């Protein structure tokens, strides 16, 4: 009887071990599936996050009026509403690129100070209305992309280009892309603002790459 009991106990022990091993394999398989699922959700989560951000930005900013509290550069301003952990929302004007005043070498680019001054005189302390693009509301730095309507009814983005304080930004497509190109062509022909004396070497690097003969062609 004792031998049978010991044998049964040993047999039961092997059976239990087999069960434990089987359970371990099953658990590992489940974890692998969960991990792959998690990676897929993360991948989709990036898109969902962008969509959610765009939706949230539209609800918060689109066609809403705010006060400009700071001019960072000719094409960058701050308005008086919190954005995440920031006390203000930083805006990068859609479709335009003004010469830099705050470059890594601390040397303002040609016509940069003039552009920054113009934006400050036009918008600082003013109540402006924001208009967003449905396909994108943020740039890679997290700044809000917007068209800025001034109290006069004109749009700062357009005025900057038409008066020669900014280049039409040809790097990114937007709904007013062709219009801004035409405004720039007109400013160039009439030699307004920076177009009166700018040289090819003074153009922003991205614009030099558009055409080697940019200043001689439309």
Buried (B, 14 or more C-beta within 10 A) or exposed (E): EEEEEEEEEEEEEEEEEEEEEEEEEEEEEEEEEEEEEEEEEEEEEEEEEEEEBBEEBBEBBBEBEBBBBBBBBBBBBBBEBEBEEEEBBBBBBBBBBBBBBEEEEEEBBBBBBBBBBBBBEBBBEBBBBBBBBEEBBBEEEEBBBBBBBBEEEEBBBBBBBBBBBBBBBBEEEBEBBEBBBBBBEBBBEEEBBBBEEBEEEEBBEEBEEBEEEBEEEE
